[in-house]
Amino acid sequence: MACGFRRSIACQLSRVLDLPPENLIKSISAVPISRKEEVADFQLSVDSLLENNNDHSRPDIQIQAMRLAEKLKCDTVVSEISTGQGTVNFKINRELLTKTVLQQVIEDGSKYGLKSELFSGLPQKKIVVEFSSPNVAKKFHVGHLRSTIIGNFIANLKEALGHQVTRINYLGDWGMQFGLLGTGFQLFGYEEKLQSNPLQHLFEVYVQVNKEAADNKNVAKSAHEFFQRLELGDAQALALWRKFRDLSIDEYIRIYKRLGVHFDEYSGESFYREKSQEVLKLLDSKGLLQKTIKGTAVVDLSGNGDPSSVCTVMRSDGTSLYATRDIAAAIDRMEKYNFDEMIYVLRFGLLGEKGHNG
């Protein structure tokens, strides 16, 4: 639709400038809709028509725009022509615009807007979009909803443009919080409550054990030991963790179904708990891994010793962190999908850092 109007404007400009319409179309851009008074629907950048931009001062460009506008005439398509800062502005006949838009919507249906010639030359890419990513055993809150809606929109948009899109829900299903949760459930959990309302009961247990761990070093120690058991593959600890994970995912799937959202792959931090050791070896082989006095392993992201740019990738006891597992996930996805682009859609509050804190 917009391309039809753009081509009509280009044809009129072609007659005045003695240039092929094809050479002019890309210089004519749609003007974003604004709440302010409508100035134009399309505009031509005069600067883009000049061969040597550096040889023309702003006043000269403005004069060029005014002279060009004087040579153009309104017709059945263009109802108004004006000039801006180095631009010639075109306003489309409102009756024609309304009829054309409605007719195009009826004809194209869900494909409306995708037949633009501006998209025809776009190279098709393999794109991975990671979004939603709630924490297992925690409620699905508004922050996750934001990531889910925006991520789904981005994935839909990329697919509509012809790209091969893989949607991944990377669950926060591993980490020290499961040491706390495992210990907490052993102290304060009830099987009946877990089955009747899993996310609510696990949330209550998590809040309670956090308070206890803050005041009682033995509880904190037990939580740490429980996570160590998970990392070492202890059968009893893993069985309890799987129960928490499965019950949580069932609840999330119910929510996604209501939202009309789907995923091509459900994965999580737990998938990469073993591969995190490979990441540490890789970083070490490249000379990037540094040991601290406390026994932790870090990577200096700044390259010049800036302490604010250090990323911890291993605890002093040898267990992995989120960053370690996230690196492993990125490497695995590249090997699996050979993507051209990977998009992370984070919940509000995690901009600038990738992690599962909520």
Phi and psi in degrees as a GROMACS rama.xvg file:
@    title "Ramachandran Plot"
@    xaxis  label "Phi"
@    yaxis  label "Psi"
@TYPE xy
-61.5208  -33.5862  ALA-2
-67.3647  -31.2442  CYS-3
-64.5498  -43.9973  GLY-4
-66.6737  -42.6628  PHE-5
-61.6743  -40.8598  ARG-6
-67.9078  -37.2378  ARG-7
-62.9433  -42.2451  SER-8
-65.1548  -41.7006  ILE-9
-62.8911  -36.0983  ALA-10
-65.7537  -40.8218  CYS-11
-67.6088  -41.2446  GLN-12
-64.2368  -34.9263  LEU-13
-60.5062  -40.3278  SER-14
-67.8854  -34.0495  ARG-15
-80.3201  -41.5704  VAL-16
-93.2906  -8.39937  LEU-17
57.7096  46.2368  ASP-18
-127.431  149.061  LEU-19
-61.5349  139.82  PRO-20
-54.9864  -34.8517  PRO-21
-61.6754  -29.2351  GLU-22
-77.1293  -14.6058  ASN-23
-103.664  -24.604  LEU-24
-55.4717  -44.6242  ILE-25
-70.6623  -16.0258  LYS-26
-85.8547  -8.36113  SER-27
-101.645  115.676  ILE-28
-114.468  148.701  SER-29
-73.6059  140.16  ALA-30
-90.2897  125.063  VAL-31
-56.5402  143.41  PRO-32
-66.3338  136.194  ILE-33
-129.713  153.297  SER-34
-72.5584  -19.4873  ARG-35
-73.6431  177.617  LYS-36
-59.4157  136.677  GLU-37
-70.5354  119.464  GLU-38
-92.5712  -42.8337  VAL-39
-162.829  164.426  ALA-40
-100.433  -32.5887  ASP-41
-135.598  154.831  PHE-42
-143.529  146.313  GLN-43
-106.271  125.638  LEU-44
-83.0311  110.977  SER-45
-63.6967  -33.4762  VAL-46
-56.9508  -35.9973  ASP-47
-71.4722  -16.1105  SER-48
-88.0487  -18.1481  LEU-49
-81.9444  134.762  LEU-50
-68.4032  -40.5846  GLU-51
-121.161  90.9528  ASN-52
-57.4745  -36.2447  ASN-53
-69.4484  -16.683  ASN-54
-89.1372  1.30696  ASP-55
-124.07  121.687  HIS-56
-78.0055  164.95  SER-57
-57.6584  -43.8807  ARG-58
-59.1503  -37.7043  PRO-59
-64.1143  -39.9779  ASP-60
-65.0391  -40.3414  ILE-61
-63.0431  -41.5728  GLN-62
-64.1858  -41.5142  ILE-63
-58.8375  -42.755  GLN-64
-63.633  -42.8578  ALA-65
-66.9484  -41.0251  MET-66
-65.4394  -40.2809  ARG-67
-66.5769  -42.5538  LEU-68
-60.7282  -35.9342  ALA-69
-65.8123  -27.2733  GLU-70
-84.5269  -13.3587  LYS-71
-93.271  154.494  LEU-72
-129.76  147.8  LYS-73
-69.3601  150.017  CYS-74
-142.755  -158.672  ASP-75
-68.8721  -19.9117  THR-76
-95.6831  -50.2885  VAL-77
-96.3473  123.213  VAL-78
-99.4567  -16.5703  SER-79
-154.967  136.23  GLU-80
-125.419  131.356  ILE-81
-143.828  178.457  SER-82
-123.488  151.56  THR-83
-125.191  -153.859  GLY-84
-74.9581  89.3213  GLN-85
76.034  18.6059  GLY-86
-131.569  155.667  THR-87
-109.884  125.555  VAL-88
-104.782  141.936  ASN-89
-126.461  129.315  PHE-90
-109.709  130.683  LYS-91
-84.1861  142.986  ILE-92
-53.6273  120.33  ASN-93
-64.5759  -37.6854  ARG-94
-65.9224  -43.2122  GLU-95
-66.3862  -40.9891  LEU-96
-59.654  -46.8452  LEU-97
-62.3218  -47.5085  THR-98
-63.0788  -42.3086  LYS-99
-65.894  -44.1613  THR-100
-62.7948  -48.8301  VAL-101
-62.9352  -41.6494  LEU-102
-63.8527  -40.1236  GLN-103
-67.6323  -39.521  GLN-104
-62.498  -42.1905  VAL-105
-64.0209  -42.4338  ILE-106
-72.1436  -42.7208  GLU-107
-89.2704  -24.0097  ASP-108
57.6726  -128.254  GLY-109
-68.9591  -12.5154  SER-110
-92.6394  7.26331  LYS-111
-58.2912  130.387  TYR-112
93.6866  -10.661  GLY-113
-94.6971  -7.68473  LEU-114
-91.0746  7.36252  LYS-115
-59.7784  137.069  SER-116
-66.8645  -15.0159  GLU-117
-67.3696  -24.4612  LEU-118
-92.923  -13.6933  PHE-119
-63.6381  -29.4383  SER-120
-93.9501  4.55512  GLY-121
-70.2729  129.084  LEU-122
-71.1178  137.416  PRO-123
-76.6233  135.508  GLN-124
-124.129  160.466  LYS-125
-95.8613  118.471  LYS-126
-124.966  132.096  ILE-127
-105.542  128.937  VAL-128
-120.178  117.264  VAL-129
-101.948  122.098  GLU-130
-150.057  170.812  PHE-131
74.2802  -77.5866  SER-132
46.5297  58.4655  SER-133
-74.1835  164.323  PRO-134
-87.2183  127.344  ASN-135
-58.4107  141.213  VAL-136
73.589  13.6089  ALA-137
-129.198  154.163  LYS-138
-65.6999  148.285  LYS-139
-80.1538  106.087  PHE-140
-107.138  -177.412  HIS-141
-62.6103  -29.5237  VAL-142
-63.4952  -39.7318  GLY-143
-70.7787  -34.1915  HIS-144
-62.2235  -41.7573  LEU-145
-59.4865  -50.1565  ARG-146
-62.1649  -38.497  SER-147
-64.5876  -47.8282  THR-148
-67.4722  -46.8289  ILE-149
-66.6334  -43.0672  ILE-150
-63.0558  -41.0445  GLY-151
-64.8124  -38.5295  ASN-152
-63.6994  -46.2074  PHE-153
-61.0289  -44.7247  ILE-154
-62.4509  -43.4192  ALA-155
-61.8577  -42.9717  ASN-156
-63.8378  -45.5354  LEU-157
-63.465  -40.2191  LYS-158
-64.5201  -41.5836  GLU-159
-62.7236  -29.4303  ALA-160
-83.9802  3.47596  LEU-161
95.9884  5.64793  GLY-162
-80.9558  155.437  HIS-163
-89.3862  109.348  GLN-164
-110.019  134.204  VAL-165
-115.185  122.084  THR-166
-97.769  122.768  ARG-167
-120.61  131.826  ILE-168
-105.449  104.366  ASN-169
-97.1355  97.3514  TYR-170
-74.7851  144.093  LEU-171
-83.2198  81.3994  GLY-172
-117.646  21.3011  ASP-173
-151.202  161.352  TRP-174
126.388  176.449  GLY-175
-60.1747  -27.0568  MET-176
-61.7737  -24.4136  GLN-177
-80.1154  -20.5355  PHE-178
-67.4833  -42.6825  GLY-179
-65.7249  -44.5786  LEU-180
-67.0538  -40.4498  LEU-181
-62.9835  -45.5545  GLY-182
-65.4175  -41.307  THR-183
-62.6487  -40.6172  GLY-184
-68.1772  -35.8996  PHE-185
-65.3827  -29.7463  GLN-186
-89.9982  -42.5146  LEU-187
-124.144  -0.555271  PHE-188
-83.6273  153.866  GLY-189
-130.904  127.44  TYR-190
-61.6468  -39.2048  GLU-191
-63.4044  -44.2034  GLU-192
-66.1366  -35.742  LYS-193
-63.1428  -41.0969  LEU-194
-74.9244  -34.6326  GLN-195
-78.7668  -39.4826  SER-196
-148.663  76.0479  ASN-197
-58.1874  -48.7774  PRO-198
-67.1137  -38.3419  LEU-199
-66.2887  -44.6676  GLN-200
-67.8436  -41.9275  HIS-201
-64.9127  -35.9135  LEU-202
-63.4034  -44.312  PHE-203
-63.3807  -41.3877  GLU-204
-63.0253  -42.6293  VAL-205
-63.7246  -42.8394  TYR-206
-63.0179  -43.3567  VAL-207
-66.512  -43.3231  GLN-208
-71.0206  -29.8842  VAL-209
-63.1343  -41.9519  ASN-210
-64.1174  -42.3378  LYS-211
-65.7757  -41.3308  GLU-212
-65.2156  -30.9427  ALA-213
-69.3139  -29.8549  ALA-214
-102.673  -20.9054  ASP-215
-123.668  111.016  ASN-216
-65.0108  -27.8817  LYS-217
-66.8972  -36.959  ASN-218
-68.2072  -42.5371  VAL-219
-62.269  -38.8685  ALA-220
-66.4048  -41.3872  LYS-221
-62.9636  -39.0501  SER-222
-64.4968  -41.601  ALA-223
-63.6808  -42.1188  HIS-224
-67.7598  -35.6302  GLU-225
-64.1686  -42.6212  PHE-226
-67.2641  -35.2948  PHE-227
-61.3553  -39.735  GLN-228
-62.6005  -39.6611  ARG-229
-61.5519  -46.3862  LEU-230
-63.0088  -32.0337  GLU-231
-86.3289  -3.62974  LEU-232
83.7505  26.6801  GLY-233
-60.6515  126.758  ASP-234
-61.4157  -44.0357  ALA-235
-67.0899  -44.0278  GLN-236
-65.019  -41.5443  ALA-237
-66.0249  -35.4013  LEU-238
-63.2098  -43.0074  ALA-239
-67.4833  -41.6141  LEU-240
-61.7515  -42.9287  TRP-241
-62.8585  -36.4144  ARG-242
-62.7646  -46.4754  LYS-243
-59.6313  -43.453  PHE-244
-66.3397  -48.3648  ARG-245
-63.4217  -43.0987  ASP-246
-64.8361  -37.2945  LEU-247
-67.1807  -45.2033  SER-248
-63.692  -38.8443  ILE-249
-57.4215  -40.8444  ASP-250
-69.4675  -40.3503  GLU-251
-65.5835  -40.8549  TYR-252
-61.0544  -38.6062  ILE-253
-60.812  -40.1501  ARG-254
-68.2566  -44.1108  ILE-255
-62.7902  -36.5815  TYR-256
-63.3778  -40.2835  LYS-257
-65.5793  -32.9269  ARG-258
-84.1716  -10.7319  LEU-259
72.7598  32.5894  GLY-260
-111.149  139.712  VAL-261
-132.511  160.995  HIS-262
-130.186  146.85  PHE-263
-84.7682  -22.9652  ASP-264
-150.222  131.079  GLU-265
-104.811  118.596  TYR-266
-134.112  -169.35  SER-267
-174.321  174.86  GLY-268
-58.8239  -32.7929  GLU-269
-62.6968  -26.595  SER-270
-65.2429  -21.5819  PHE-271
-116.733  17.3499  TYR-272
-65.8472  -32.662  ARG-273
-82.9221  -37.5698  GLU-274
-69.8791  -15.1954  LYS-275
-63.5731  -31.0159  SER-276
-66.6625  -34.9658  GLN-277
-65.8171  -35.3459  GLU-278
-64.3443  -42.9782  VAL-279
-62.1263  -40.8999  LEU-280
-65.4776  -38.9273  LYS-281
-64.6037  -46.5834  LEU-282
-62.3499  -38.8853  LEU-283
-66.6166  -40.7921  ASP-284
-65.8187  -25.5052  SER-285
-91.6692  2.82098  LYS-286
74.1125  22.02  GLY-287
-98.3254  -18.738  LEU-288
-84.402  130.938  LEU-289
-126.301  135.809  GLN-290
-93.4794  138.957  LYS-291
-99.5105  172.129  THR-292
-61.1172  -33.1571  ILE-293
-77.1633  -7.594  LYS-294
95.044  0.177819  GLY-295
-81.7789  164.412  THR-296
-114.744  132.555  ALA-297
-131.872  163.845  VAL-298
-125.215  128.942  VAL-299
-84.5256  104.2  ASP-300
-73.8401  -21.9814  LEU-301
-79.9957  -29.0018  SER-302
81.1529  -2.66849  GLY-303
-129.917  19.4581  ASN-304
81.8779  17.1432  GLY-305
-70.438  113.43  ASP-306
-63.0046  -23.6037  PRO-307
-77.3743  -10.3478  SER-308
-112.722  26.6797  SER-309
-95.1262  133.573  VAL-310
-112.2  120.881  CYS-311
-80.2776  127.417  THR-312
-117.538  -5.41299  VAL-313
-153.316  135.786  MET-314
-75.8618  169.686  ARG-315
-65.557  -24.2663  SER-316
-89.0693  2.68606  ASP-317
94.1684  -5.04227  GLY-318
-78.3433  155.628  THR-319
-85.0693  165.481  SER-320
-119.48  175.796  LEU-321
-57.2747  -45.6163  TYR-322
-58.4494  -39.9739  ALA-323
-61.8968  -46.4314  THR-324
-70.093  -31.8123  ARG-325
-69.1409  -37.3241  ASP-326
-63.2223  -43.3219  ILE-327
-61.4362  -39.0613  ALA-328
-65.7062  -41.6551  ALA-329
-64.2389  -41.6456  ALA-330
-64.0821  -43.1158  ILE-331
-63.0414  -40.6855  ASP-332
-66.8671  -38.1543  ARG-333
-63.7943  -41.3818  MET-334
-68.2055  -35.1389  GLU-335
-81.881  -43.4255  LYS-336
-109.672  -15.4825  TYR-337
48.4363  51.116  ASN-338
-72.7528  154.829  PHE-339
-90.8126  -25.377  ASP-340
-152.115  137.708  GLU-341
-126.056  128.167  MET-342
-113.815  125.776  ILE-343
-101.545  124.028  TYR-344
-107.3  108.624  VAL-345
-96.4876  155.541  LEU-346
-74.8396  157.462  ARG-347
-59.2589  132.844  PHE-348
105.398  -11.1375  GLY-349
-114.173  10.4063  LEU-350
-63.3174  130.912  LEU-351
95.4723  -13.5307  GLY-352
-146.882  141.436  GLU-353
-101.848  116.404  LYS-354
-172.232  169.386  GLY-355
-110.758  90.6593  HIS-356
-108.986  -5.0553  ASN-357
